[in-house]
């Protein structure tokens, strides 16, 4: 398996597992990640859909992009965009909200590291084609 495929599949697995966990156990995962749980059934349902369903969907899309060499580079680009989007949103939240739990800082560092690694893989794979 190439480094490109390994990177995208790793992210696909993380998103899919995170999504499944939030669908099945939204209260537990929410408490672990944020220290709180939604106060209503509607909040839990939205958490299952957004954190659960969307994360699972992203994982599946990333996995599909690894199945053909023609779409693998798009998968790596997707990882860069996803990680930078998450890190950007988290950074804005940390600045505006002013609450920086260790979990949020850890997630931010992991997102930035994965974005940098995926960008490096993207550039590396682009230059190896020429």
C-alpha positions in Angstrom: 0.0 0.0 0.0 1.4 3.4 -0.9 1.9 6.2 1.6 -0.9 8.2 -0.1 -3.4 5.4 0.3 -2.3 4.6 3.9 -2.8 8.3 4.9 -6.2 8.6 3.4 -7.4 5.2 4.7 -6.1 6.1 8.2 -8.2 9.2 8.1 -11.2 7.3 6.7 -11.0 4.9 9.6 -10.7 7.6 12.2 -13.7 9.5 10.8 -15.8 6.4 10.4 -15.0 5.1 13.9 -15.6 8.6 15.4 -18.9 8.8 13.5 -20.1 5.3 14.6 -19.2 6.1 18.2 -21.2 9.4 18.1 -24.2 7.6 16.5 -24.2 4.9 19.1 -23.0 6.7 22.3 -23.5 10.5 21.8 -23.7 11.2 25.5 -20.5 9.3 26.4 -18.5 10.8 23.5 -19.8 14.3 24.0 -18.8 14.1 27.7 -15.4 12.8 26.8 -14.7 15.5 24.1 -16.4 18.5 25.6 -17.1 17.7 29.2 -20.9 18.3 28.6 -23.8 16.5 27.0 -26.7 18.1 25.0 -29.6 19.0 27.3 -32.4 17.7 25.0 -33.3 14.8 22.8 -33.1 17.2 19.8 -29.5 18.1 20.8 -28.6 14.4 20.9 -30.3 13.7 17.6 -28.4 16.5 16.0 -25.2 15.3 17.5 -25.8 11.8 16.1 -26.4 13.3 12.7 -23.6 15.9 12.6 -20.8 14.3 14.6 -22.0 10.8 13.9 -23.5 10.6 10.4 -21.4 13.3 8.8 -18.2 11.9 10.2 -19.1 8.4 9.1 -20.0 9.8 5.6 -16.7 11.5 5.3 -14.9 8.3 6.3 -16.8 6.4 3.6 -16.0 9.1 0.9 -12.3 9.1 1.8 -12.3 5.3 1.6 -14.0 5.3 -1.8 -11.3 7.8 -3.0 -8.6 5.3 -2.2 -10.1 2.6 -4.4 -8.8 4.0 -7.7 -5.4 5.5 -8.3 -7.2 8.3 -10.4 -9.0 9.5 -7.2 -6.3 8.9 -4.6 -4.7 12.3 -5.0 -8.2 13.9 -4.5 -8.5 11.9 -1.3 -5.2 13.3 0.0 -6.3 16.8 -0.9 -9.6 16.1 0.9 -7.6 15.3 4.0 -5.7 18.5 3.8 -8.9 20.5 3.4 -10.8 18.7 6.1 -7.9 19.0 8.6 -7.4 22.7 7.9 -11.1 23.4 8.1 -11.4 21.7 11.4 -8.2 23.4 12.8 -9.4 26.7 11.5 -12.8 26.4 13.1 -11.3 25.1 16.3 -8.8 28.0 16.4 -11.6 30.6 15.9 -13.5 28.9 18.7 -10.5 28.9 21.0 -9.9 32.6 20.4 -13.5 33.8 20.6 -14.7 31.5 23.3 -11.5 31.6 25.3 -11.9 28.1 26.8 -9.0 25.9 25.8 -9.4 22.4 27.4 -6.5 20.0 26.9 -8.7 18.0 24.6 -9.3 20.9 22.3 -5.6 21.8 22.2 -4.7 18.2 21.5 -7.3 18.0 18.7 -5.9 21.2 17.2 -2.3 19.9 17.3 -3.4 16.6 15.7 -5.4 18.4 13.0 -2.4 20.7 12.1 0.0 17.8 12.1 -2.2 15.7 9.9 -2.8 18.6 7.5 1.0 19.2 7.3 1.6 15.5 6.7 -1.1 15.2 4.0 0.2 18.4 2.3 3.7 16.9 2.3 2.3 13.7 0.8 0.3 15.7 -1.8 3.4 17.7 -2.9 5.6 14.6 -2.9 3.2 12.6 -5.0 2.7 15.6 -7.4 6.5 15.9 -8.0 7.0 12.2 -8.4 4.6 12.3 -11.4 6.8 14.6 -13.4 
